Amino acid sequence: SGGEEVAARSAFALASVQERGAEPALAARLDDPRPPVAAAAAFALGRMGSERAAEALLGALSSSPGVESIGQVIRSLGLTMGESQLERFLALDRMEGELAEAVMAVARAGVGGQMNGEGLAWLAEHLSHPAEEVRVAAAYYFSRAPDAGEWRGVAEAVRTALAALDPQDPAARFLIPGLAALGDTEDTPTFVRWTRASTDWRTRAVAVTALRDRLGDREAREAVLVALGSDPSSHVVEAAAAELARSRPALQAAQDEVVAWLGENGERWQPAAVLWSGLAPLGEGDRILEWLDRVPEDDALARAAAVEALSRVPGTAYLDRLFDEAEGRDDRVAASAYRGLAGHFGAQREDGPRLERFESAFVQGLSRSHPTIVGTAARGLTDPVLLERGSASALEAALLARDPTDPSDAASSAALIDALSQTRDTSWVGLLQRYLDHPQGRVRTAAREAIESLTLRPLERRPRVDEAAEALVMDWEDFPEARPEILIETTKGPIRVVLAHEEAPLTVQTFLRLARAGAYDGVPFHRVVPSFVIQGGDVGRRDGTGGPGFSIRTELTRIPFERGVLGMASAGRDTEGSQFFIMHARAPHLDDRYTSFGWVLEGMDVVDRLLRGDRILRVSSVSERVSSVSERVSSVSERVSSVSEAGG
């Protein structure tokens, strides 16, 4: 009925608002005879995170074990349980039909710091359960426990469970990093075996990463080198490169072999950049420079990575090249050069001619549009040697020159304000007070913090609240009746996606508006974490530091972060913009923290092939209709599982 739908939607919306005063009303709805209303109330209470919410949920579970919303009640308990509730939850009879939810609830509680001996034993017992979803739920705790030492008492049970798993079992992707966190050398041979045991590249990537800090062991080092040289997955190759680069002794021991690999694979810039950065202190500057010269001028992310590698070479031999790159037109490459120059500045600040060149470069950087360049240059100018030469006046001039009406200038203005506060000169307070009324909230916040830092006392004046931008307002007339389907065309192929507009209406509307405007066209995937996510959508700066110039609110949804699910990137609550990510694999720790707003229908093979620097060519709408949100929410695990575990 209409009343039922309104009540359910109202309760669901409170999950994102997180108004504690609504807890009693939500608790009263837990035994509502209308299942959608009761489930929405349970969902919202789980996001409150309070003991009162936990008690209400546990009470509903204890008194109404047959309630249709029991699954949601259990899920929400996992987010809210304290020590007392956990003990009582473990004493309940958990129905076999909801066992996976119950195991995940205990695992979530443990990840949140609430665990006891009974809970540990119960989770360890379910690592060998015949149902995959139960095994994965139990394994999740061991990968994310705040202190691996807390479960050392059941470590042998974890090892036994891992040894018994099929090589394709997704539970292994949680148990391997869990055992790695224990730091026991006896597990190294196990991780080595897993680097080649599975046909699923995600498991192999996790196993390679587990060998971190173990590369002093010859067998472990050889396994990582084999992965670098012969694994068919580019993601596993990149994971191997990252682990080698982190261990200077391992890289030194295999330097000739790694350099030979780089000679044959220089075009694979993602792992090459990581390896050259690691090799930079080992006398490989000339080869890095040769590699930089071969990187195409129009491949900005690759050139930025190559410049970063060059900047890690000690000494002054390549400083002139860094200065040249800092003057380049592409901000992404120049930002990398500026970071490199900042790293070298401390050792060169007593050299008169070089000091002047650093000073000149930093002053020039203040007028660039990229906030990373502005911030790096501004921090450089706060060095005492340069402050004595009057660099603060350059900071003042740059701040006054910024356009207060341009949202994209806010980050640079905030960086300049912060730099002025680092001078420790209270004479800047008068100037900074003018920025307390700046149109951009980020600048006002920076001004307030700077004034408090300089005066050493809190500012009594309350910050002005921003007016809602046009993009923050829902326009229901500009919304399709059908569940929107979109096609994300990339340099590796098409990805067909469905968007959950009933769960995240503002997010979906914003995404569609940006897509219709062509904002995503040509935007790269700037971040790829093997066996975790691919991330792109920086429509502002195209390197992961920007966005559309506005933020939208966080919309918590009931779609778990399974393989193929889309989520909005965020720097905190209500900071979402245009950047989004697609999951490589299940990541329960993202649930209830990020906005999930859709999932891949076709093209996960494309997602698996996308690397950092691959681009979105176009995002367009598809006119077909799909099933309702209730069907998706009730069966998301089964659907995503069928897509996910098929590919290796």
Buried (B, 14 or more C-beta within 10 A) or exposed (E): EEEBEEBBBBBBBBBBEBEEEBBEBBBEBBBBEBBBBBBBBBBBBBBBBBEBBBBBBBBBBEEBBEBEBBBBBBBBBBBBBBEEBBBBBBEEEBBEEBBBBBBBBBBBBBBBEBBBEEBBBBBBBBBBBEEBBBBBBBBBBBBBBEEBEBBEEBBEBBBEBBEEBEBBBBBBBBBBBBBBBBEEEEBBEBBBBBBBBBEBBBBBBBBBBBBBEBBEBEEBBEBBBBBBBEBEBBBBBBBBBBBBBBBBEBBEBBBEEBBEBBEEBBEBBBBBBBBBBBBBBBEBBEBBBEBBEEBEEEBBBBBBBBBBBBBBBEEEEBBEBBBEBBEBEBBBBBBBBBBBBBBBBEEBBEEEEBBEBBBEBBBBBBBBEBBBBBBBBBBBBBBEEBBEBEBBEBBBEBBEEBEBEBBBBBBBBBBBBBBBBBBEEEEBBEBBBEBBEBBBBBBBBBBBBBBEBBEEEEBEEEEEEBEEEEBBEEEEEEEBEEBBBBBBBBBBEBBBBBBBBBBBBBBBBBBBBBBEEEBBBEBBBBBBBBBBBBBBBBBBBBBBBBBBBBBBBBBBBBBBBBBBBBBBBBEEEEBBBBBBBBBBBBBBBBBBEBBBBBBBBEBBEBBBBBBBBBBBBBBBBBEEEBEEBEEBBEEBBEBBBEBBBEBB
